[in-house]
Amino acid sequence: MFGRLRSECPEQMSKVIALNGDVDQPDLGLSEDDKKLLQAETDIVFHSAASLKLEAPVYDNLRTNTGGTMHALDIAGGMKKLKVRSTGSKAKANLNLT
């Protein structure tokens, strides 16, 4: 995901940090300190977390795919420097309706 950034602008990689969290939890399961850091310093958000487990119970996928997006948008709503927000997910299903 960051290959082009590494090759073209390696100095920018110092701005990328990994945080522990859980998309199914309010505030993405982030610690209060991590949430404050994100909301104070982040200017671009890409949210693409999703469950592709089509055999999973519908509620589980709704919690992750819809609830997770809502949690990400809640965090992004408090970002003071936010310029770009992108949310998206891909899931394909091939249904045989015969």
C-alpha positions, 0 to 999 in steps of 0.5 A: 500500500505504501510502496509508491510513497516509500520510493517517491517520498521516503521522508514522508514515511515518518508520518505514518504510524500504526495504532492498535484498535478494533473497527467493531468498537466505538472510537475504533477501540483506540486508547484515549491518547491515540484518539487525541493524536489522530484527531490533532494530527491527521489530515487524510483518512482512508477507511477500507476495513471490512469483513468479506466473510459471506458465510458469517451471520448478517449481524456480524458483517453489519457490525463490522462493515456498517458500524466500523464505517460509522466509528471511523467517521465519528473519529474523523469528525473530530479531526482538526486538520482533516482535508480528505476522507475516503471510505470504501469497501469491496465485496463480490458475491456470485449468486446463482438464482436458478 
